């Protein structure tokens, strides 16, 4: 059970990082225009 939650936390963290990177790149491209 614990390892399962740790796995989920890791997955969510990686997913969240990816979203943040996408948001940042989008903001940068918007600023350039």
mmCIF entry with sequence, helices, sheets and N, C-alpha, C, O atoms, coordinates in Angstrom:
data_MODEL
# 
_entry.id   MODEL 
# 
_entity.id                         1 
_entity.type                       polymer 
_entity.pdbx_number_of_molecules   1 
# 
_entity_poly.entity_id                      1 
_entity_poly.type                           'polypeptide(L)' 
_entity_poly.nstd_linkage                   no 
_entity_poly.nstd_monomer                   no 
_entity_poly.pdbx_seq_one_letter_code       
;(UNK)(UNK)(UNK)(UNK)(UNK)(UNK)(UNK)(UNK)(UNK)(UNK)(UNK)(UNK)(UNK)(UNK)(UNK)(UNK)
(UNK)(UNK)(UNK)(UNK)(UNK)(UNK)(UNK)(UNK)(UNK)(UNK)(UNK)(UNK)(UNK)(UNK)(UNK)(UNK)
(UNK)
;
_entity_poly.pdbx_seq_one_letter_code_can   XXXXXXXXXXXXXXXXXXXXXXXXXXXXXXXXX 
_entity_poly.pdbx_strand_id                 A 
# 
loop_
_entity_poly_seq.entity_id 
_entity_poly_seq.num 
_entity_poly_seq.mon_id 
_entity_poly_seq.hetero 
1 1  UNK n 
1 2  UNK n 
1 3  UNK n 
1 4  UNK n 
1 5  UNK n 
1 6  UNK n 
1 7  UNK n 
1 8  UNK n 
1 9  UNK n 
1 10 UNK n 
1 11 UNK n 
1 12 UNK n 
1 13 UNK n 
1 14 UNK n 
1 15 UNK n 
1 16 UNK n 
1 17 UNK n 
1 18 UNK n 
1 19 UNK n 
1 20 UNK n 
1 21 UNK n 
1 22 UNK n 
1 23 UNK n 
1 24 UNK n 
1 25 UNK n 
1 26 UNK n 
1 27 UNK n 
1 28 UNK n 
1 29 UNK n 
1 30 UNK n 
1 31 UNK n 
1 32 UNK n 
1 33 UNK n 
# 
_struct_asym.id          A 
_struct_asym.entity_id   1 
# 
_struct_conf.conf_type_id            HELX_P 
_struct_conf.id                      HELX_P1 
_struct_conf.pdbx_PDB_helix_id       AA1 
_struct_conf.beg_label_comp_id       UNK 
_struct_conf.beg_label_asym_id       A 
_struct_conf.beg_label_seq_id        2 
_struct_conf.pdbx_beg_PDB_ins_code   ? 
_struct_conf.end_label_comp_id       UNK 
_struct_conf.end_label_asym_id       A 
_struct_conf.end_label_seq_id        32 
_struct_conf.pdbx_end_PDB_ins_code   ? 
_struct_conf.beg_auth_comp_id        UNK 
_struct_conf.beg_auth_asym_id        A 
_struct_conf.beg_auth_seq_id         2 
_struct_conf.end_auth_comp_id        UNK 
_struct_conf.end_auth_asym_id        A 
_struct_conf.end_auth_seq_id         32 
_struct_conf.pdbx_PDB_helix_class    1 
_struct_conf.details                 ? 
_struct_conf.pdbx_PDB_helix_length   31 
# 
_struct_conf_type.id          HELX_P 
_struct_conf_type.criteria    ? 
_struct_conf_type.reference   ? 
# 
loop_
_atom_site.group_PDB 
_atom_site.id 
_atom_site.type_symbol 
_atom_site.label_atom_id 
_atom_site.label_alt_id 
_atom_site.label_comp_id 
_atom_site.label_asym_id 
_atom_site.label_entity_id 
_atom_site.label_seq_id 
_atom_site.pdbx_PDB_ins_code 
_atom_site.Cartn_x 
_atom_site.Cartn_y 
_atom_site.Cartn_z 
_atom_site.occupancy 
_atom_site.B_iso_or_equiv 
_atom_site.pdbx_formal_charge 
_atom_site.auth_seq_id 
_atom_site.auth_comp_id 
_atom_site.auth_asym_id 
_atom_site.auth_atom_id 
_atom_site.pdbx_PDB_model_num 
ATOM 1   N N  . UNK A 1 1  ? 0.837 -1.206 0.000   1.00 0.00 ? 1  UNK A N  1 
ATOM 2   C CA . UNK A 1 1  ? 0.000 0.000  0.000   1.00 0.00 ? 1  UNK A CA 1 
ATOM 3   C C  . UNK A 1 1  ? 0.871 1.255  0.000   1.00 0.00 ? 1  UNK A C  1 
ATOM 4   O O  . UNK A 1 1  ? 0.647 2.179  -0.781  1.00 0.00 ? 1  UNK A O  1 
ATOM 5   N N  . UNK A 1 2  ? 1.846 1.272  0.868   1.00 0.00 ? 2  UNK A N  1 
ATOM 6   C CA . UNK A 1 2  ? 2.697 2.466  0.963   1.00 0.00 ? 2  UNK A CA 1 
ATOM 7   C C  . UNK A 1 2  ? 3.490 2.682  -0.328  1.00 0.00 ? 2  UNK A C  1 
ATOM 8   O O  . UNK A 1 2  ? 3.598 3.804  -0.823  1.00 0.00 ? 2  UNK A O  1 
ATOM 9   N N  . UNK A 1 3  ? 4.034 1.605  -0.856  1.00 0.00 ? 3  UNK A N  1 
ATOM 10  C CA . UNK A 1 3  ? 4.799 1.739  -2.099  1.00 0.00 ? 3  UNK A CA 1 
ATOM 11  C C  . UNK A 1 3  ? 3.884 2.221  -3.232  1.00 0.00 ? 3  UNK A C  1 
ATOM 12  O O  . UNK A 1 3  ? 4.314 2.949  -4.126  1.00 0.00 ? 3  UNK A O  1 
ATOM 13  N N  . UNK A 1 4  ? 2.633 1.806  -3.174  1.00 0.00 ? 4  UNK A N  1 
ATOM 14  C CA . UNK A 1 4  ? 1.673 2.226  -4.192  1.00 0.00 ? 4  UNK A CA 1 
ATOM 15  C C  . UNK A 1 4  ? 1.444 3.736  -4.118  1.00 0.00 ? 4  UNK A C  1 
ATOM 16  O O  . UNK A 1 4  ? 1.427 4.410  -5.148  1.00 0.00 ? 4  UNK A O  1 
ATOM 17  N N  . UNK A 1 5  ? 1.272 4.265  -2.924  1.00 0.00 ? 5  UNK A N  1 
ATOM 18  C CA . UNK A 1 5  ? 1.059 5.706  -2.771  1.00 0.00 ? 5  UNK A CA 1 
ATOM 19  C C  . UNK A 1 5  ? 2.310 6.468  -3.175  1.00 0.00 ? 5  UNK A C  1 
ATOM 20  O O  . UNK A 1 5  ? 2.222 7.532  -3.787  1.00 0.00 ? 5  UNK A O  1 
ATOM 21  N N  . UNK A 1 6  ? 3.463 5.932  -2.838  1.00 0.00 ? 6  UNK A N  1 
ATOM 22  C CA . UNK A 1 6  ? 4.716 6.595  -3.238  1.00 0.00 ? 6  UNK A CA 1 
ATOM 23  C C  . UNK A 1 6  ? 4.807 6.651  -4.755  1.00 0.00 ? 6  UNK A C  1 
ATOM 24  O O  . UNK A 1 6  ? 5.218 7.661  -5.326  1.00 0.00 ? 6  UNK A O  1 
ATOM 25  N N  . UNK A 1 7  ? 4.420 5.557  -5.404  1.00 0.00 ? 7  UNK A N  1 
ATOM 26  C CA . UNK A 1 7  ? 4.436 5.513  -6.864  1.00 0.00 ? 7  UNK A CA 1 
ATOM 27  C C  . UNK A 1 7  ? 3.489 6.571  -7.434  1.00 0.00 ? 7  UNK A C  1 
ATOM 28  O O  . UNK A 1 7  ? 3.832 7.279  -8.381  1.00 0.00 ? 7  UNK A O  1 
ATOM 29  N N  . UNK A 1 8  ? 2.300 6.668  -6.846  1.00 0.00 ? 8  UNK A N  1 
ATOM 30  C CA . UNK A 1 8  ? 1.330 7.670  -7.309  1.00 0.00 ? 8  UNK A CA 1 
ATOM 31  C C  . UNK A 1 8  ? 1.863 9.076  -7.099  1.00 0.00 ? 8  UNK A C  1 
ATOM 32  O O  . UNK A 1 8  ? 1.741 9.929  -7.978  1.00 0.00 ? 8  UNK A O  1 
ATOM 33  N N  . UNK A 1 9  ? 2.451 9.317  -5.944  1.00 0.00 ? 9  UNK A N  1 
ATOM 34  C CA . UNK A 1 9  ? 3.004 10.648 -5.667  1.00 0.00 ? 9  UNK A CA 1 
ATOM 35  C C  . UNK A 1 9  ? 4.075 11.001 -6.688  1.00 0.00 ? 9  UNK A C  1 
ATOM 36  O O  . UNK A 1 9  ? 4.126 12.128 -7.180  1.00 0.00 ? 9  UNK A O  1 
ATOM 37  N N  . UNK A 1 10 ? 4.923 10.042 -7.003  1.00 0.00 ? 10 UNK A N  1 
ATOM 38  C CA . UNK A 1 10 ? 5.983 10.295 -7.985  1.00 0.00 ? 10 UNK A CA 1 
ATOM 39  C C  . UNK A 1 10 ? 5.362 10.620 -9.341  1.00 0.00 ? 10 UNK A C  1 
ATOM 40  O O  . UNK A 1 10 ? 5.785 11.556 -10.020 1.00 0.00 ? 10 UNK A O  1 
ATOM 41  N N  . UNK A 1 11 ? 4.361 9.842  -9.723  1.00 0.00 ? 11 UNK A N  1 
ATOM 42  C CA . UNK A 1 11 ? 3.704 10.062 -11.013 1.00 0.00 ? 11 UNK A CA 1 
ATOM 43  C C  . UNK A 1 11 ? 3.071 11.447 -11.062 1.00 0.00 ? 11 UNK A C  1 
ATOM 44  O O  . UNK A 1 11 ? 3.235 12.179 -12.038 1.00 0.00 ? 11 UNK A O  1 
ATOM 45  N N  . UNK A 1 12 ? 2.352 11.799 -10.009 1.00 0.00 ? 12 UNK A N  1 
ATOM 46  C CA . UNK A 1 12 ? 1.692 13.108 -9.960  1.00 0.00 ? 12 UNK A CA 1 
ATOM 47  C C  . UNK A 1 12 ? 2.726 14.223 -10.016 1.00 0.00 ? 12 UNK A C  1 
ATOM 48  O O  . UNK A 1 12 ? 2.527 15.230 -10.696 1.00 0.00 ? 12 UNK A O  1 
ATOM 49  N N  . UNK A 1 13 ? 3.827 14.040 -9.304  1.00 0.00 ? 13 UNK A N  1 
ATOM 50  C CA . UNK A 1 13 ? 4.870 15.067 -9.283  1.00 0.00 ? 13 UNK A CA 1 
ATOM 51  C C  . UNK A 1 13 ? 5.458 15.274 -10.680 1.00 0.00 ? 13 UNK A C  1 
ATOM 52  O O  . UNK A 1 13 ? 5.611 16.407 -11.134 1.00 0.00 ? 13 UNK A O  1 
ATOM 53  N N  . UNK A 1 14 ? 5.780 14.183 -11.347 1.00 0.00 ? 14 UNK A N  1 
ATOM 54  C CA . UNK A 1 14 ? 6.339 14.279 -12.706 1.00 0.00 ? 14 UNK A CA 1 
ATOM 55  C C  . UNK A 1 14 ? 5.325 14.937 -13.639 1.00 0.00 ? 14 UNK A C  1 
ATOM 56  O O  . UNK A 1 14 ? 5.677 15.789 -14.455 1.00 0.00 ? 14 UNK A O  1 
ATOM 57  N N  . UNK A 1 15 ? 4.069 14.530 -13.509 1.00 0.00 ? 15 UNK A N  1 
ATOM 58  C CA . UNK A 1 15 ? 3.014 15.094 -14.348 1.00 0.00 ? 15 UNK A CA 1 
ATOM 59  C C  . UNK A 1 15 ? 2.876 16.592 -14.106 1.00 0.00 ? 15 UNK A C  1 
ATOM 60  O O  . UNK A 1 15 ? 2.740 17.377 -15.045 1.00 0.00 ? 15 UNK A O  1 
ATOM 61  N N  . UNK A 1 16 ? 2.915 16.975 -12.827 1.00 0.00 ? 16 UNK A N  1 
ATOM 62  C CA . UNK A 1 16 ? 2.789 18.395 -12.468 1.00 0.00 ? 16 UNK A CA 1 
ATOM 63  C C  . UNK A 1 16 ? 3.960 19.198 -13.027 1.00 0.00 ? 16 UNK A C  1 
ATOM 64  O O  . UNK A 1 16 ? 3.780 20.309 -13.526 1.00 0.00 ? 16 UNK A O  1 
ATOM 65  N N  . UNK A 1 17 ? 5.157 18.626 -12.938 1.00 0.00 ? 17 UNK A N  1 
ATOM 66  C CA . UNK A 1 17 ? 6.341 19.321 -13.483 1.00 0.00 ? 17 UNK A CA 1 
ATOM 67  C C  . UNK A 1 17 ? 6.173 19.539 -14.978 1.00 0.00 ? 17 UNK A C  1 
ATOM 68  O O  . UNK A 1 17 ? 6.489 20.610 -15.494 1.00 0.00 ? 17 UNK A O  1 
ATOM 69  N N  . UNK A 1 18 ? 5.678 18.526 -15.667 1.00 0.00 ? 18 UNK A N  1 
ATOM 70  C CA . UNK A 1 18 ? 5.489 18.645 -17.113 1.00 0.00 ? 18 UNK A CA 1 
ATOM 71  C C  . UNK A 1 18 ? 4.500 19.766 -17.429 1.00 0.00 ? 18 UNK A C  1 
ATOM 72  O O  . UNK A 1 18 ? 4.724 20.559 -18.343 1.00 0.00 ? 18 UNK A O  1 
ATOM 73  N N  . UNK A 1 19 ? 3.414 19.826 -16.671 1.00 0.00 ? 19 UNK A N  1 
ATOM 74  C CA . UNK A 1 19 ? 2.413 20.888 -16.882 1.00 0.00 ? 19 UNK A CA 1 
ATOM 75  C C  . UNK A 1 19 ? 3.045 22.255 -16.650 1.00 0.00 ? 19 UNK A C  1 
ATOM 76  O O  . UNK A 1 19 ? 2.822 23.188 -17.422 1.00 0.00 ? 19 UNK A O  1 
ATOM 77  N N  . UNK A 1 20 ? 3.826 22.368 -15.593 1.00 0.00 ? 20 UNK A N  1 
ATOM 78  C CA . UNK A 1 20 ? 4.468 23.650 -15.292 1.00 0.00 ? 20 UNK A CA 1 
ATOM 79  C C  . UNK A 1 20 ? 5.397 24.069 -16.428 1.00 0.00 ? 20 UNK A C  1 
ATOM 80  O O  . UNK A 1 20 ? 5.412 25.235 -16.822 1.00 0.00 ? 20 UNK A O  1 
ATOM 81  N N  . UNK A 1 21 ? 6.160 23.133 -16.949 1.00 0.00 ? 21 UNK A N  1 
ATOM 82  C CA . UNK A 1 21 ? 7.084 23.442 -18.051 1.00 0.00 ? 21 UNK A CA 1 
ATOM 83  C C  . UNK A 1 21 ? 6.285 23.910 -19.269 1.00 0.00 ? 21 UNK A C  1 
ATOM 84  O O  . UNK A 1 21 ? 6.666 24.872 -19.937 1.00 0.00 ? 21 UNK A O  1 
ATOM 85  N N  . UNK A 1 22 ? 5.187 23.229 -19.548 1.00 0.00 ? 22 UNK A N  1 
ATOM 86  C CA . UNK A 1 22 ? 4.355 23.623 -20.688 1.00 0.00 ? 22 UNK A CA 1 
ATOM 87  C C  . UNK A 1 22 ? 3.795 25.026 -20.485 1.00 0.00 ? 22 UNK A C  1 
ATOM 88  O O  . UNK A 1 22 ? 3.787 25.842 -21.406 1.00 0.00 ? 22 UNK A O  1 
ATOM 89  N N  . UNK A 1 23 ? 3.331 25.295 -19.274 1.00 0.00 ? 23 UNK A N  1 
ATOM 90  C CA . UNK A 1 23 ? 2.775 26.624 -18.985 1.00 0.00 ? 23 UNK A CA 1 
ATOM 91  C C  . UNK A 1 23 ? 3.848 27.690 -19.142 1.00 0.00 ? 23 UNK A C  1 
ATOM 92  O O  . UNK A 1 23 ? 3.594 28.745 -19.725 1.00 0.00 ? 23 UNK A O  1 
ATOM 93  N N  . UNK A 1 24 ? 5.025 27.430 -18.636 1.00 0.00 ? 24 UNK A N  1 
ATOM 94  C CA . UNK A 1 24 ? 6.108 28.409 -18.722 1.00 0.00 ? 24 UNK A CA 1 
ATOM 95  C C  . UNK A 1 24 ? 6.474 28.673 -20.179 1.00 0.00 ? 24 UNK A C  1 
ATOM 96  O O  . UNK A 1 24 ? 6.637 29.825 -20.581 1.00 0.00 ? 24 UNK A O  1 
ATOM 97  N N  . UNK A 1 25 ? 6.602 27.624 -20.962 1.00 0.00 ? 25 UNK A N  1 
ATOM 98  C CA . UNK A 1 25 ? 6.967 27.806 -22.370 1.00 0.00 ? 25 UNK A CA 1 
ATOM 99  C C  . UNK A 1 25 ? 5.861 28.561 -23.106 1.00 0.00 ? 25 UNK A C  1 
ATOM 100 O O  . UNK A 1 25 ? 6.139 29.391 -23.972 1.00 0.00 ? 25 UNK A O  1 
ATOM 101 N N  . UNK A 1 26 ? 4.623 28.272 -22.763 1.00 0.00 ? 26 UNK A N  1 
ATOM 102 C CA . UNK A 1 26 ? 3.505 28.993 -23.389 1.00 0.00 ? 26 UNK A CA 1 
ATOM 103 C C  . UNK A 1 26 ? 3.569 30.474 -23.040 1.00 0.00 ? 26 UNK A C  1 
ATOM 104 O O  . UNK A 1 26 ? 3.372 31.331 -23.901 1.00 0.00 ? 26 UNK A O  1 
ATOM 105 N N  . UNK A 1 27 ? 3.843 30.768 -21.785 1.00 0.00 ? 27 UNK A N  1 
ATOM 106 C CA . UNK A 1 27 ? 3.914 32.162 -21.345 1.00 0.00 ? 27 UNK A CA 1 
ATOM 107 C C  . UNK A 1 27 ? 5.058 32.876 -22.072 1.00 0.00 ? 27 UNK A C  1 
ATOM 108 O O  . UNK A 1 27 ? 4.917 34.025 -22.491 1.00 0.00 ? 27 UNK A O  1 
ATOM 109 N N  . UNK A 1 28 ? 6.180 32.190 -22.214 1.00 0.00 ? 28 UNK A N  1 
ATOM 110 C CA . UNK A 1 28 ? 7.329 32.798 -22.890 1.00 0.00 ? 28 UNK A CA 1 
ATOM 111 C C  . UNK A 1 28 ? 6.996 33.094 -24.354 1.00 0.00 ? 28 UNK A C  1 
ATOM 112 O O  . UNK A 1 28 ? 7.316 34.169 -24.861 1.00 0.00 ? 28 UNK A O  1 
ATOM 113 N N  . UNK A 1 29 ? 6.360 32.149 -25.023 1.00 0.00 ? 29 UNK A N  1 
ATOM 114 C CA . UNK A 1 29 ? 6.020 32.366 -26.433 1.00 0.00 ? 29 UNK A CA 1 
ATOM 115 C C  . UNK A 1 29 ? 5.012 33.507 -26.564 1.00 0.00 ? 29 UNK A C  1 
ATOM 116 O O  . UNK A 1 29 ? 5.055 34.274 -27.526 1.00 0.00 ? 29 UNK A O  1 
ATOM 117 N N  . UNK A 1 30 ? 4.108 33.612 -25.593 1.00 0.00 ? 30 UNK A N  1 
ATOM 118 C CA . UNK A 1 30 ? 3.133 34.713 -25.633 1.00 0.00 ? 30 UNK A CA 1 
ATOM 119 C C  . UNK A 1 30 ? 3.837 36.046 -25.445 1.00 0.00 ? 30 UNK A C  1 
ATOM 120 O O  . UNK A 1 30 ? 3.494 37.034 -26.094 1.00 0.00 ? 30 UNK A O  1 
ATOM 121 N N  . UNK A 1 31 ? 4.817 36.071 -24.560 1.00 0.00 ? 31 UNK A N  1 
ATOM 122 C CA . UNK A 1 31 ? 5.533 37.311 -24.278 1.00 0.00 ? 31 UNK A CA 1 
ATOM 123 C C  . UNK A 1 31 ? 6.336 37.750 -25.507 1.00 0.00 ? 31 UNK A C  1 
ATOM 124 O O  . UNK A 1 31 ? 6.489 38.946 -25.752 1.00 0.00 ? 31 UNK A O  1 
ATOM 125 N N  . UNK A 1 32 ? 6.842 36.799 -26.271 1.00 0.00 ? 32 UNK A N  1 
ATOM 126 C CA . UNK A 1 32 ? 7.654 37.150 -27.443 1.00 0.00 ? 32 UNK A CA 1 
ATOM 127 C C  . UNK A 1 32 ? 6.808 37.807 -28.529 1.00 0.00 ? 32 UNK A C  1 
ATOM 128 O O  . UNK A 1 32 ? 7.309 38.631 -29.295 1.00 0.00 ? 32 UNK A O  1 
ATOM 129 N N  . UNK A 1 33 ? 5.536 37.450 -28.598 1.00 0.00 ? 33 UNK A N  1 
ATOM 130 C CA . UNK A 1 33 ? 4.682 38.017 -29.653 1.00 0.00 ? 33 UNK A CA 1 
ATOM 131 C C  . UNK A 1 33 ? 4.331 39.453 -29.440 1.00 0.00 ? 33 UNK A C  1 
ATOM 132 O O  . UNK A 1 33 ? 3.620 40.041 -30.255 1.00 0.00 ? 33 UNK A O  1 
# 
